Amino acid sequence: MSLSSSISSSVSSSTSSSVMAEPHLREVADDVYAYVQPDGGWCLNNAGLITSGGRPALIDTAATEARTVALRAAVAAVTPEPPRFVINTHPHGDHVFGNRFFADEAVIVSHEATRAEMDLAGLHLTSLWPEVCWGDVSVELPSLTYRGALTLHLGDTTAELMHLGTAHTRNDTVVWLPRQRVLFTGDVVMSGATPFCLTGSIAGSLEVIEQLRALEPETVVSGHGPVGGPELLEQSAGYLRYVQRLAADGIAAGMTPLEAARASGPGPYAELLDSERLVPNLHRAYAEARGAEPGHWLDIEELFAEMVTYHGRLPACAA
């Protein structure tokens, strides 16, 4: 089943009628904010803001023009200065499509491979949910990139940008504020939503989360969902270990990833949003159990289409 046929047959049932809370900016430490977009499902990402010393930095943007305009207004409500830096944690459109609305005033920063992947992917995400009102979004590529680590000095706040390995994608950036002990994880960690390793790694995510645990953060701002503490690291890691166990059992039983997902379901993680991600996650775990390297190429369209088959329709995107 092709991705395009999956979408065309499912688009009519892909919207959600539920009413969600409004996005909000929450101060999580002195001069540090989390911008949370409930309910944290598909394309409803979080962003971050650092206002220390009059040199604001924004961590990620939003998926659509309207959502980015709302983010920009929220930023302006707490600081007179526009962001001088916009940090992209990874290349997915819900975190980067709003870049263009800050690009005239800000330097956009990312890992070098994030920039390359953004350039390659373009606006592909918009084709998955054509009914979404994306607005006048475009791909505004970062003008400053790094490889292993980069430190931004924002007044008296030090922001450490780190690429710790393949996790949600092959080029994730986490942002660590050691003085405030605040960690922005991007989509390496989810809060109340199912982790997703479509282009990344199950095993790699676990290794990266172990490194994040060693930082001993007090506040964790994940890529989606409510702000929390280090328990968010444990929740994501627990789910990923569950996927590995299902993969081992499925391989032993001669089941495909789709069959294993149907036989087991999300189990103790059924309360997490977007449980259909189990199918591509199992494909990753199967490949790694058979010796594939983290981030090994898999047919992404095929995996997404199989997820749609498992779900029975295109997952709802409320962007």
N, C-alpha and C positions, 0 to 999 in steps of 0.2 A: 504493500500500500504506500503510495507516494505521499510526501508531506503536503503537496498542493491539493491532492484529492481529499486528504484527511481534513484540511482546512475548509475546502469548499463545501463538504458535506456536513460540517459541524458548526459553521459560523453563526447560523441562526440561533443556536442554543448556547452560545459562548458568553453571553452577557449575564451579569449578576444583578438581581433586583434588590439585594440587601442594601440597607442604608448604613454607611460607615461613618465613624467620627472624622472630624476635620483634621487635616495636617496641622501640626503644632510644633513650635520651637520651645525646647525645654533646656534650661540651664542645668548642666550636670556637674560643673565645677566652675570656679571663678574664670570668667571670660571664655568658657567652653560650652557649646550648645549642641544638642542633638535635634535634628529636624525629622520628625517621625510622621510617616504617612500611613495611617491605619487602612486596612488591617494587616498590611505587610505581605499581601499575596502577590501574584504575578504583576510585575512592573510597578509595584507600590513600594519603592525603595526608601531607605533613610539617607539623610545627608548629615554633615557636621559643619560646625562653624567655630572658628577660633578668632577672638577679637582682641587679644592681648596686644598692647603697645600701639594701637592704631594701625596695625598691619594685618587686616583680616585675611584669613584663609578659609576657603570653603572646601569641604571634602565631599565630592560627588555633586551631581546636579539632579535632574529628574527626567522622566521619560517624554513628556509632552510639553508643548509651548505653554499651555495654561498652567500646568503644575510647576513649571519653572518660573513663570511670572509670579505665582504665589510664593514660591521659595524666595525669590528676589525681594518681594515685599516684606517677608518675614525677616530677612537679613537686614533690610533697611530700617526696620522698626527698632533694632537693638544697636546698630552702629551707623554713624554718619558716613563712614568711609566704605566704598564698595570693596569687595574682595580683591586683594592684590595677587592672590594665588587661588587657583582651582585645582585640586588634586583629584585625579581619577583613580579609583581603586582597582578597576578592571574595565575591560572594553565593552561590556554589555550596554545596550542602548538605554535601558532605564536609568543608568547611572551617568551617562555621558551625553545624551542627546541635547541636554540643556546648555552645553558648553558655550554655544554661540551667543547666548544671552548675557554672558559675562566676559567674552573674549576681548572686547574693546578696552577693558580696564585691567584685566587679569592675565597673568602668565599661567597657562594650563600645564600641569605637571603630571607625569605618569612614568611607569616603567617603560623602557624602550620597546619591549615586545607588546605592551598594551597599545602603544601608538600604531605599531605595524598591524595589529589585529583589527583595530578600529578602522584603519584605512581599507583593509581587505573586506570587512563585513559591511561597511557602508550603512545603509538604512534597512538592512534585511529584516530586522525585528519588526518593522512596520508592516511587512507583508504577512507575518504570522497572524496578526489581528487587524485586518484592514478596516474593521468597523470602528476602531478607536479613533477619536479625533486627535491626531498627533499634532496638528498645527504646523507651523513653519519651522520644523526642526531640520537640522543638517548635521553633518559630521565635521566638527571643529577639532582638528587634531592638536594634541599637545605640542607646545613649542620648546619645552624643557623635559628631557628624559634622563633616567638614571638606570644603573644596572643592579647593583647589590643593595645599596642603601643611600639615602640622601637626608640631610638634616636641614630643616628650615628654622630660622631664628625669628620668632614673631614676638617682638617686645621681650618680656621676660619668660615667654613660653618657648620651649624647645619641642619641635614636632619631628619625630624620627620616622621617616618613610622607609619601610623595609619590605623586600621581596624575600620570603622565607622558603619558597619552593612551590611546586605545583599543588594546587588545592582546588578551589572552585574553578579556576582556570589555570593556564600555564604561567600567568604573569600577574598574579594578585599583588596588590600593595596593601599593607596594614599601616596604620598611623598610630604611633605610640607617643603619649605625652607623659614622660616620666615624673615630672613634678606633680602633676595632678593625678597620676596613675589612672588615666583614661585611655582606653584602647578602642580605636575605630577599626573594625575587622573587615569592612566590605562584606562580600558574600561568602567569605571563608566560614563565617559563623552566622546562623540564623536564629531568630528569637520567635518561637511560636510558629515557625514555618519549616517545611521540610528542606534539609540541605540538598544541594543540587550540584552534581559533578559531571554534567553533560560533556564539557570540554576539559575537565580537570582530572582529579584522581581521588578515589576513596582512601587508599593508603597514604597518599601524599597529604590529604587534608588532615588525617590523624597525626601525621608527623608535624605539620605546621601548627596544629592546635596544641600539641605538646610544647612547642617553643613559645606559644602565646601564654600558656599556663605558667611557664617559668618567669614571665614578666611580673606575675602577681598583680594583675590589674584589679582595681577596686570597682571601676565602672566600665562596662562593655557596651559599646554601641555597635550593634550588628548591622548587616546590610539591609535587613528587613525585620520589622517587628519591634516590640517594646524594648526600651533600654533596660538592661539588667546588670548583673555582676558576673563573677567567674562561673556561676552555675550555667550560664549560656554556653560556655566552652564545653562543660560536661554533657549538656544536653545534645549538642551537635555531635560530639565524639561518641556518645552512647548510641545514637542513631546509626552512625557510620559503621560502628562495630556490629550492630544488628544486621546491616546490609551484608557485611562480610560473612557473617554466619549463615545467612540465607543463601548466599552464593555458594559457599562450601557445600551446604546440604543439597542445593539444587544440582550442582555439578555431579555430586555423588549419586543422585537419583536419576541422572540423565535428562533433566528438565532444562528447557530453554529459560532465559531470564523472564520472559513474559509468563510462561507457565509457573515459574517459581513465585512471581509476584501475585498471580491469581490464586495460588494455593495458600499463600501465607498472609498476604495483605500487609499493611503497615504495623500490625501487631500492637505493641505497647506505645507506638508513636502515632496512633490513629488520630489523636487530637491535633496534630500539627497540620497547618494549612498545606494544600497542594500535595497530597499524598501520592498522586500519580507519578511524581518524580521517582518513585521507587523503581520503575522499569528502567530508565536510562542509568540510574545509579547501579542497578544490578548488572547491566551490561558492562559498566566500568569494573565492578568487582569481579565478574567472571573473567574479563580480560586480564586483570592483574593477578588473579589466582592461577592463571595459566602462563604467567611470566611476562606479561606486557609491562613496559615501563610506564610510570605515571605520565599522564597526558598523551599516551599513545593514540594515534589517529583512529577514530571510529567514524562510521557514517552517521553524521549528526542528523541529517534529514530522516534517515531510517529510524534512528532512536526516538526522535520526536514523534514521528508518525506512529510508532508502536506505543508510545505513551498515550497518544490520543485514542488508539484502539482500546487500551486497557481502561481508560477513563470513560470511554463511550461517547466522547465528544471533545471538542477543543476546550482546554481549560479556560476558565473565565479570566479575562484581564480587565480590571477596573480602572486602568490608566486614563 
